[in-house]
Amino acid sequence: MLVLLSLPIIATRKCLNYFESLKAQTVYNFEVIIVDDCSPQTVVIWSQNYPFEVKVFRNEINQGAAGSRNVGAQLASQEWLFSF
């Protein structure tokens, strides 16, 4: 079963801990969608070195956590969705 994790972010440096904990998993049967909610830092650079699939989507305007979670849910292609 493939699980999709949706992560709405605005402070990218604070979210590195999420990725480090995901990287520590022993099974990588999941993908991650990052919804960048107009963060001042770029997400693409630091999301490329992980052993699981990472998709990055950037909101055109700040939508807040709830709006970004909804965007992640719309982009989800898996049966199970977990949002941070």
Secondary structure, 3 states (H helix, E strand, C coil): CCEEEEEEECCHHHHHHHHHHHHCCCCCCEEEEEEECCCCCCCCHHHCCCCCEEEEEECCCCCHHHHHHHHHHHHCCCCEEEEC
